Amino acid sequence: MTTSPPKTEDELVYSKSQVERLVADVTMPLYAQIQWLKEQLKLAARRQYGVSSEKTPIGQEVMVFNEAEEAAVPDAPEPTTETVTCSRRKTVGQRQQQLENLPVEE
């Protein structure tokens, strides 16, 4: 089915309005879908990177850091500490001594 080109100005205005209506009919659902997808991305990002709902109850933070103090004996003597010092020097010519027995390729 072939359509003949519009012949009058009224027909041109009518066809232009039809085209604009068709474009609007196609673009409005697409625009709505884009907005919905943008909102879904915002919600997903908020869920993944947003504020965590894991809150510690009031008074519990004291219990978490108190375990070592409760188990410690207050009158226990302090352990003695020893300092170990070791000084090593490389001997001069040590590398040459290690490489003496290796074969040399030419």
mmCIF file of the C-alpha atoms, coordinates in Angstrom:
data_MODEL
# 
_entry.id   MODEL 
# 
loop_
_atom_site.group_PDB 
_atom_site.id 
_atom_site.type_symbol 
_atom_site.label_atom_id 
_atom_site.label_alt_id 
_atom_site.label_comp_id 
_atom_site.label_asym_id 
_atom_site.label_entity_id 
_atom_site.label_seq_id 
_atom_site.pdbx_PDB_ins_code 
_atom_site.Cartn_x 
_atom_site.Cartn_y 
_atom_site.Cartn_z 
_atom_site.occupancy 
_atom_site.B_iso_or_equiv 
_atom_site.pdbx_formal_charge 
_atom_site.auth_seq_id 
_atom_site.auth_comp_id 
_atom_site.auth_asym_id 
_atom_site.auth_atom_id 
_atom_site.pdbx_PDB_model_num 
ATOM 1   C CA . MET A 1 1   ? 0.000  0.000   0.000  1.00 0.00 ? 1   MET A CA 1 
ATOM 2   C CA . THR A 1 2   ? 1.599  3.226   -1.108 1.00 0.00 ? 2   THR A CA 1 
ATOM 3   C CA . THR A 1 3   ? 0.601  6.576   0.216  1.00 0.00 ? 3   THR A CA 1 
ATOM 4   C CA . SER A 1 4   ? 0.565  9.608   -1.942 1.00 0.00 ? 4   SER A CA 1 
ATOM 5   C CA . PRO A 1 5   ? 2.492  12.639  -0.733 1.00 0.00 ? 5   PRO A CA 1 
ATOM 6   C CA . PRO A 1 6   ? 0.380  15.414  0.845  1.00 0.00 ? 6   PRO A CA 1 
ATOM 7   C CA . LYS A 1 7   ? -0.713 18.017  -1.580 1.00 0.00 ? 7   LYS A CA 1 
ATOM 8   C CA . THR A 1 8   ? -2.068 20.884  0.484  1.00 0.00 ? 8   THR A CA 1 
ATOM 9   C CA . GLU A 1 9   ? -0.869 22.824  3.463  1.00 0.00 ? 9   GLU A CA 1 
ATOM 10  C CA . ASP A 1 10  ? -3.718 21.460  5.621  1.00 0.00 ? 10  ASP A CA 1 
ATOM 11  C CA . GLU A 1 11  ? -2.683 17.933  4.822  1.00 0.00 ? 11  GLU A CA 1 
ATOM 12  C CA . LEU A 1 12  ? 0.938  18.809  5.756  1.00 0.00 ? 12  LEU A CA 1 
ATOM 13  C CA . VAL A 1 13  ? -0.149 20.247  9.111  1.00 0.00 ? 13  VAL A CA 1 
ATOM 14  C CA . TYR A 1 14  ? -2.317 17.194  9.707  1.00 0.00 ? 14  TYR A CA 1 
ATOM 15  C CA . SER A 1 15  ? 0.491  14.788  8.914  1.00 0.00 ? 15  SER A CA 1 
ATOM 16  C CA . LYS A 1 16  ? 2.928  16.801  11.034 1.00 0.00 ? 16  LYS A CA 1 
ATOM 17  C CA . SER A 1 17  ? 0.584  16.638  14.000 1.00 0.00 ? 17  SER A CA 1 
ATOM 18  C CA . GLN A 1 18  ? 0.149  12.897  13.431 1.00 0.00 ? 18  GLN A CA 1 
ATOM 19  C CA . VAL A 1 19  ? 3.912  12.423  13.449 1.00 0.00 ? 19  VAL A CA 1 
ATOM 20  C CA . GLU A 1 20  ? 4.297  14.474  16.626 1.00 0.00 ? 20  GLU A CA 1 
ATOM 21  C CA . ARG A 1 21  ? 1.545  12.436  18.311 1.00 0.00 ? 21  ARG A CA 1 
ATOM 22  C CA . LEU A 1 22  ? 3.162  9.172   17.250 1.00 0.00 ? 22  LEU A CA 1 
ATOM 23  C CA . VAL A 1 23  ? 6.553  10.327  18.494 1.00 0.00 ? 23  VAL A CA 1 
ATOM 24  C CA . ALA A 1 24  ? 4.990  11.360  21.810 1.00 0.00 ? 24  ALA A CA 1 
ATOM 25  C CA . ASP A 1 25  ? 3.174  8.004   22.062 1.00 0.00 ? 25  ASP A CA 1 
ATOM 26  C CA . VAL A 1 26  ? 6.478  6.173   21.594 1.00 0.00 ? 26  VAL A CA 1 
ATOM 27  C CA . THR A 1 27  ? 8.705  8.396   23.720 1.00 0.00 ? 27  THR A CA 1 
ATOM 28  C CA . MET A 1 28  ? 6.473  8.798   26.789 1.00 0.00 ? 28  MET A CA 1 
ATOM 29  C CA . PRO A 1 29  ? 6.586  5.102   27.804 1.00 0.00 ? 29  PRO A CA 1 
ATOM 30  C CA . LEU A 1 30  ? 10.321 5.041   27.134 1.00 0.00 ? 30  LEU A CA 1 
ATOM 31  C CA . TYR A 1 31  ? 10.837 8.149   29.251 1.00 0.00 ? 31  TYR A CA 1 
ATOM 32  C CA . ALA A 1 32  ? 8.788  6.605   32.061 1.00 0.00 ? 32  ALA A CA 1 
ATOM 33  C CA . GLN A 1 33  ? 10.838 3.416   31.828 1.00 0.00 ? 33  GLN A CA 1 
ATOM 34  C CA . ILE A 1 34  ? 14.090 5.407   31.999 1.00 0.00 ? 34  ILE A CA 1 
ATOM 35  C CA . GLN A 1 35  ? 12.870 7.237   35.095 1.00 0.00 ? 35  GLN A CA 1 
ATOM 36  C CA . TRP A 1 36  ? 11.868 3.939   36.735 1.00 0.00 ? 36  TRP A CA 1 
ATOM 37  C CA . LEU A 1 37  ? 15.293 2.405   35.974 1.00 0.00 ? 37  LEU A CA 1 
ATOM 38  C CA . LYS A 1 38  ? 17.062 5.476   37.378 1.00 0.00 ? 38  LYS A CA 1 
ATOM 39  C CA . GLU A 1 39  ? 15.039 5.149   40.575 1.00 0.00 ? 39  GLU A CA 1 
ATOM 40  C CA . GLN A 1 40  ? 15.907 1.445   40.801 1.00 0.00 ? 40  GLN A CA 1 
ATOM 41  C CA . LEU A 1 41  ? 19.619 2.289   40.472 1.00 0.00 ? 41  LEU A CA 1 
ATOM 42  C CA . LYS A 1 42  ? 19.332 4.869   43.245 1.00 0.00 ? 42  LYS A CA 1 
ATOM 43  C CA . LEU A 1 43  ? 17.608 2.362   45.521 1.00 0.00 ? 43  LEU A CA 1 
ATOM 44  C CA . ALA A 1 44  ? 20.177 -0.349  44.786 1.00 0.00 ? 44  ALA A CA 1 
ATOM 45  C CA . ALA A 1 45  ? 23.061 2.030   45.478 1.00 0.00 ? 45  ALA A CA 1 
ATOM 46  C CA . ARG A 1 46  ? 21.416 3.162   48.706 1.00 0.00 ? 46  ARG A CA 1 
ATOM 47  C CA . ARG A 1 47  ? 20.971 -0.463  49.791 1.00 0.00 ? 47  ARG A CA 1 
ATOM 48  C CA . GLN A 1 48  ? 24.554 -1.372  48.951 1.00 0.00 ? 48  GLN A CA 1 
ATOM 49  C CA . TYR A 1 49  ? 26.412 1.738   50.093 1.00 0.00 ? 49  TYR A CA 1 
ATOM 50  C CA . GLY A 1 50  ? 23.906 3.408   52.400 1.00 0.00 ? 50  GLY A CA 1 
ATOM 51  C CA . VAL A 1 51  ? 23.862 3.645   56.164 1.00 0.00 ? 51  VAL A CA 1 
ATOM 52  C CA . SER A 1 52  ? 23.905 0.271   57.832 1.00 0.00 ? 52  SER A CA 1 
ATOM 53  C CA . SER A 1 53  ? 21.094 -0.644  60.158 1.00 0.00 ? 53  SER A CA 1 
ATOM 54  C CA . GLU A 1 54  ? 23.429 -2.650  62.395 1.00 0.00 ? 54  GLU A CA 1 
ATOM 55  C CA . LYS A 1 55  ? 23.489 -0.538  65.492 1.00 0.00 ? 55  LYS A CA 1 
ATOM 56  C CA . THR A 1 56  ? 24.877 -1.680  68.818 1.00 0.00 ? 56  THR A CA 1 
ATOM 57  C CA . PRO A 1 57  ? 22.467 -1.432  71.718 1.00 0.00 ? 57  PRO A CA 1 
ATOM 58  C CA . ILE A 1 58  ? 23.288 1.158   74.350 1.00 0.00 ? 58  ILE A CA 1 
ATOM 59  C CA . GLY A 1 59  ? 25.629 -0.280  76.958 1.00 0.00 ? 59  GLY A CA 1 
ATOM 60  C CA . GLN A 1 60  ? 26.812 -3.192  74.825 1.00 0.00 ? 60  GLN A CA 1 
ATOM 61  C CA . GLU A 1 61  ? 29.931 -1.407  73.546 1.00 0.00 ? 61  GLU A CA 1 
ATOM 62  C CA . VAL A 1 62  ? 31.281 -1.533  77.114 1.00 0.00 ? 62  VAL A CA 1 
ATOM 63  C CA . MET A 1 63  ? 30.892 -5.310  77.142 1.00 0.00 ? 63  MET A CA 1 
ATOM 64  C CA . VAL A 1 64  ? 32.804 -5.778  73.892 1.00 0.00 ? 64  VAL A CA 1 
ATOM 65  C CA . PHE A 1 65  ? 36.034 -4.162  75.093 1.00 0.00 ? 65  PHE A CA 1 
ATOM 66  C CA . ASN A 1 66  ? 35.836 -5.405  78.664 1.00 0.00 ? 66  ASN A CA 1 
ATOM 67  C CA . GLU A 1 67  ? 36.765 -9.089  78.120 1.00 0.00 ? 67  GLU A CA 1 
ATOM 68  C CA . ALA A 1 68  ? 40.532 -8.733  78.662 1.00 0.00 ? 68  ALA A CA 1 
ATOM 69  C CA . GLU A 1 69  ? 40.134 -6.631  81.799 1.00 0.00 ? 69  GLU A CA 1 
ATOM 70  C CA . GLU A 1 70  ? 37.697 -9.105  83.331 1.00 0.00 ? 70  GLU A CA 1 
ATOM 71  C CA . ALA A 1 71  ? 40.027 -12.056 82.708 1.00 0.00 ? 71  ALA A CA 1 
ATOM 72  C CA . ALA A 1 72  ? 43.152 -10.254 83.950 1.00 0.00 ? 72  ALA A CA 1 
ATOM 73  C CA . VAL A 1 73  ? 44.504 -10.754 87.463 1.00 0.00 ? 73  VAL A CA 1 
ATOM 74  C CA . PRO A 1 74  ? 45.139 -7.303  88.914 1.00 0.00 ? 74  PRO A CA 1 
ATOM 75  C CA . ASP A 1 75  ? 47.896 -8.372  91.383 1.00 0.00 ? 75  ASP A CA 1 
ATOM 76  C CA . ALA A 1 76  ? 49.927 -10.412 88.860 1.00 0.00 ? 76  ALA A CA 1 
ATOM 77  C CA . PRO A 1 77  ? 53.575 -9.364  88.545 1.00 0.00 ? 77  PRO A CA 1 
ATOM 78  C CA . GLU A 1 78  ? 54.646 -7.676  85.362 1.00 0.00 ? 78  GLU A CA 1 
ATOM 79  C CA . PRO A 1 79  ? 56.640 -9.967  83.069 1.00 0.00 ? 79  PRO A CA 1 
ATOM 80  C CA . THR A 1 80  ? 60.276 -9.136  82.610 1.00 0.00 ? 80  THR A CA 1 
ATOM 81  C CA . THR A 1 81  ? 61.363 -8.134  79.178 1.00 0.00 ? 81  THR A CA 1 
ATOM 82  C CA . GLU A 1 82  ? 64.664 -9.006  77.604 1.00 0.00 ? 82  GLU A CA 1 
ATOM 83  C CA . THR A 1 83  ? 66.234 -7.073  74.813 1.00 0.00 ? 83  THR A CA 1 
ATOM 84  C CA . VAL A 1 84  ? 68.131 -9.134  72.292 1.00 0.00 ? 84  VAL A CA 1 
ATOM 85  C CA . THR A 1 85  ? 70.701 -7.315  70.273 1.00 0.00 ? 85  THR A CA 1 
ATOM 86  C CA . CYS A 1 86  ? 72.607 -8.897  67.484 1.00 0.00 ? 86  CYS A CA 1 
ATOM 87  C CA . SER A 1 87  ? 74.950 -7.174  65.155 1.00 0.00 ? 87  SER A CA 1 
ATOM 88  C CA . ARG A 1 88  ? 76.243 -8.883  62.066 1.00 0.00 ? 88  ARG A CA 1 
ATOM 89  C CA . ARG A 1 89  ? 78.688 -7.487  59.632 1.00 0.00 ? 89  ARG A CA 1 
ATOM 90  C CA . LYS A 1 90  ? 79.271 -8.678  56.167 1.00 0.00 ? 90  LYS A CA 1 
ATOM 91  C CA . THR A 1 91  ? 82.781 -9.775  55.596 1.00 0.00 ? 91  THR A CA 1 
ATOM 92  C CA . VAL A 1 92  ? 84.708 -8.086  52.844 1.00 0.00 ? 92  VAL A CA 1 
ATOM 93  C CA . GLY A 1 93  ? 85.254 -10.425 49.897 1.00 0.00 ? 93  GLY A CA 1 
ATOM 94  C CA . GLN A 1 94  ? 82.555 -12.881 50.961 1.00 0.00 ? 94  GLN A CA 1 
ATOM 95  C CA . ARG A 1 95  ? 80.883 -12.774 47.555 1.00 0.00 ? 95  ARG A CA 1 
ATOM 96  C CA . GLN A 1 96  ? 84.145 -13.460 45.777 1.00 0.00 ? 96  GLN A CA 1 
ATOM 97  C CA . GLN A 1 97  ? 84.747 -16.502 48.028 1.00 0.00 ? 97  GLN A CA 1 
ATOM 98  C CA . GLN A 1 98  ? 81.286 -17.901 47.211 1.00 0.00 ? 98  GLN A CA 1 
ATOM 99  C CA . LEU A 1 99  ? 81.765 -17.473 43.461 1.00 0.00 ? 99  LEU A CA 1 
ATOM 100 C CA . GLU A 1 100 ? 85.300 -18.960 43.330 1.00 0.00 ? 100 GLU A CA 1 
ATOM 101 C CA . ASN A 1 101 ? 84.208 -22.571 42.844 1.00 0.00 ? 101 ASN A CA 1 
ATOM 102 C CA . LEU A 1 102 ? 81.645 -21.888 40.115 1.00 0.00 ? 102 LEU A CA 1 
ATOM 103 C CA . PRO A 1 103 ? 82.634 -22.641 36.514 1.00 0.00 ? 103 PRO A CA 1 
ATOM 104 C CA . VAL A 1 104 ? 82.969 -19.668 34.172 1.00 0.00 ? 104 VAL A CA 1 
ATOM 105 C CA . GLU A 1 105 ? 81.529 -19.899 30.661 1.00 0.00 ? 105 GLU A CA 1 
ATOM 106 C CA . GLU A 1 106 ? 83.126 -17.986 27.889 1.00 0.00 ? 106 GLU A CA 1 
# 
